[in-house]
Amino acid sequence: MPHVLVTGFEPFADHAVNPSAVVAEALGGTPGVAAHVLPVAYGGVMGRLEPLLAGGPRAVVMLGVHHGPEVRLERVARNTIAADTADNLGVVPRQRRVAPGGPSEYASTLPLDAMGAALAGAGVAVSFSDDAGGYLCNYVFYAARHWLEPRGRRVPCGFVHVPTFDHVDEPTQVEALRRCLETLD
């Protein structure tokens, strides 16, 4: 049976520990889940992600960190790089599109309502967002959907922002996200 791919990001900027990587790696211990930590680098992230997508996962859940107190389920990825923040290699992209010529946006294909209910059932605050940001979170969300679509890979795929551990501790986040993954069955 194909696996669920869960990704997080390596540490960056003021995040010496990136909760998205910690949670993804913990979920990787779940049967049927493959976890990978992606670089915070525009030039290298898709080189790492594309082979994982080509591996035929049955679903793709990408995680990133945000500063709010809730788990944020992202509804939309935009074909825009809006951040002027350098990645871990010091690169600020000159290109302002994730995929020049691509559609303006892609919607998440994750079961967001069911995931929201699972999070609430785990006692974790949840919100829904139409803005995955202008940095690498939105970038990989859009790029993954843009890679899957022309290949006819109709798998649930989307992005979830997790809070820092000072808002929601690691064990609670791991359990809540594990419940989210159960909605993919």
C-alpha positions as CSV (number, residue, x, y, z in Angstrom):
1,M,0.0,0.0,0.0
2,P,1.4,3.4,-0.9
3,H,2.5,5.7,1.9
4,V,1.5,9.1,3.2
5,L,4.3,11.6,2.6
6,V,4.8,14.1,5.4
7,T,7.4,16.9,5.1
8,G,8.7,19.6,7.4
9,F,11.4,22.2,7.1
10,E,14.9,22.4,8.5
11,P,15.7,25.2,11.0
12,F,15.8,28.7,9.6
13,A,16.1,32.3,10.8
14,D,15.1,32.5,14.4
15,H,13.8,28.9,14.5
16,A,16.8,26.9,15.9
17,V,14.4,24.0,16.2
18,N,11.7,23.9,13.5
19,P,8.5,22.3,14.9
20,S,7.5,21.3,11.4
21,A,10.5,19.0,11.1
22,V,10.2,17.7,14.6
23,V,6.5,16.8,14.1
24,A,7.1,15.3,10.6
25,E,9.9,13.1,11.9
26,A,7.8,11.9,14.8
27,L,5.0,11.1,12.4
28,G,7.4,9.2,10.3
29,G,7.4,6.5,13.0
30,T,3.8,5.8,12.2
31,P,3.2,2.8,9.9
32,G,2.5,3.8,6.4
33,V,4.0,7.3,6.8
34,A,7.2,8.5,5.2
35,A,8.7,11.7,6.7
36,H,11.3,14.0,5.2
37,V,12.8,17.3,6.2
38,L,13.2,19.7,3.4
39,P,15.8,22.4,3.0
40,V,14.9,26.0,3.4
41,A,16.4,26.8,0.0
42,Y,14.6,27.8,-3.1
43,G,17.3,26.2,-5.3
44,G,17.3,22.9,-3.6
45,V,13.8,22.2,-2.1
46,M,12.2,20.8,-5.3
47,G,15.2,18.7,-6.1
48,R,14.5,17.0,-2.8
49,L,10.7,17.0,-3.1
50,E,10.2,15.8,-6.7
51,P,11.7,12.3,-6.2
52,L,9.5,11.9,-3.1
53,L,6.4,12.9,-5.1
54,A,7.6,10.5,-7.9
55,G,7.7,7.7,-5.4
56,G,3.9,7.5,-5.6
57,P,2.6,8.6,-2.2
58,R,-1.1,8.2,-1.6
59,A,-1.3,11.6,0.0
60,V,1.1,14.5,0.6
61,V,0.9,16.6,3.8
62,M,3.5,19.4,4.0
63,L,4.2,21.1,7.3
64,G,5.6,24.5,8.1
65,V,5.8,26.7,11.2
66,H,3.9,29.9,11.9
67,H,3.8,32.2,15.0
68,G,0.1,31.8,15.9
69,P,-1.3,29.6,18.6
70,E,-3.3,27.3,16.3
71,V,-2.7,24.7,13.6
72,R,-3.6,26.5,10.4
73,L,-5.0,24.5,7.5
74,E,-4.1,26.1,4.2
75,R,-6.7,26.2,1.5
76,V,-4.8,27.9,-1.3
77,A,-1.3,28.0,-2.8
78,R,-0.5,31.0,-5.0
79,N,1.9,31.2,-7.9
80,T,3.7,34.1,-6.2
81,I,6.9,34.5,-4.2
82,A,6.1,37.6,-2.1
83,A,8.7,37.3,0.6
84,D,11.9,39.4,0.5
85,T,13.4,37.2,3.1
86,A,16.6,35.2,2.2
87,D,16.5,31.5,2.4
88,N,19.1,29.5,4.4
89,L,21.6,30.0,1.5
90,G,21.1,33.7,1.5
91,V,19.0,33.7,-1.7
92,V,16.2,36.1,-2.2
93,P,14.6,35.0,-5.5
94,R,14.4,37.6,-8.3
95,Q,11.7,35.6,-9.9
96,R,8.3,36.5,-8.5
97,R,6.5,33.4,-9.7
98,V,6.8,29.8,-8.4
99,A,6.1,28.5,-11.9
100,P,6.0,31.1,-14.7
101,G,3.1,30.4,-17.0
102,G,1.4,28.2,-14.3
103,P,-2.1,28.8,-13.0
104,S,-2.5,31.7,-10.5
105,E,-3.4,29.2,-7.7
106,Y,-4.0,25.7,-6.6
107,A,-6.5,24.6,-4.0
108,S,-5.6,22.1,-1.3
109,T,-7.0,18.6,-2.1
110,L,-6.7,17.5,1.6
111,P,-9.9,16.7,3.5
112,L,-9.6,20.0,5.4
113,D,-13.0,19.9,7.1
114,A,-12.3,16.4,8.4
115,M,-8.8,17.4,9.4
116,G,-10.2,20.5,11.3
117,A,-12.6,18.2,13.2
118,A,-9.7,15.9,14.0
119,L,-7.6,18.7,15.4
120,A,-10.5,20.1,17.4
121,G,-11.2,16.6,18.8
122,A,-7.6,16.5,19.9
123,G,-8.1,19.7,21.8
124,V,-6.0,21.8,19.5
125,A,-7.1,25.2,18.2
126,V,-7.5,25.2,14.4
127,S,-8.0,27.8,11.8
128,F,-8.4,27.8,8.0
129,S,-6.3,30.1,5.9
130,D,-6.4,31.3,2.3
131,D,-2.8,32.6,2.5
132,A,0.0,30.1,2.9
133,G,2.5,33.1,2.9
134,G,5.0,34.3,0.5
135,Y,8.0,32.3,1.6
136,L,8.9,28.6,1.1
137,C,5.7,27.3,2.6
138,N,3.6,28.6,-0.2
139,Y,6.4,27.8,-2.6
140,V,6.5,24.1,-1.9
141,F,2.7,23.9,-1.6
142,Y,2.3,25.4,-5.1
143,A,5.2,23.6,-6.6
144,A,4.0,20.2,-5.3
145,R,0.5,20.7,-6.7
146,H,2.0,22.0,-10.0
147,W,4.2,18.8,-10.2
148,L,1.3,16.4,-9.5
149,E,-1.4,18.0,-11.7
150,P,0.1,17.5,-15.2
151,R,1.1,14.0,-14.3
152,G,-2.5,13.1,-13.5
153,R,-1.6,12.2,-9.9
154,R,-4.9,12.9,-8.1
155,V,-3.7,12.4,-4.5
156,P,-4.7,14.5,-1.6
157,C,-2.0,17.2,-1.3
158,G,-1.8,20.3,0.8
159,F,-0.1,22.4,3.5
160,V,-0.5,22.7,7.2
161,H,1.1,25.3,9.4
162,V,1.9,24.2,12.9
163,P,2.6,26.5,15.9
164,T,5.8,26.9,17.8
165,F,6.2,24.6,20.8
166,D,5.7,27.5,23.2
167,H,2.1,27.6,22.0
168,V,1.4,23.9,21.6
169,D,3.8,21.3,23.0
170,E,5.4,18.6,20.8
171,P,3.4,15.6,22.1
172,T,0.1,17.4,21.6
173,Q,1.0,18.5,18.1
174,V,2.2,15.0,17.1
175,E,-1.0,13.4,18.4
176,A,-3.2,16.0,16.7
177,L,-1.4,15.6,13.4
178,R,-1.6,11.8,13.6
179,R,-5.3,12.2,13.9
180,C,-5.3,14.4,10.8
181,L,-3.5,11.7,8.9
182,E,-6.2,9.2,9.9
183,T,-8.7,11.3,7.9
184,L,-6.8,10.3,4.8
185,D,-7.8,6.6,5.1
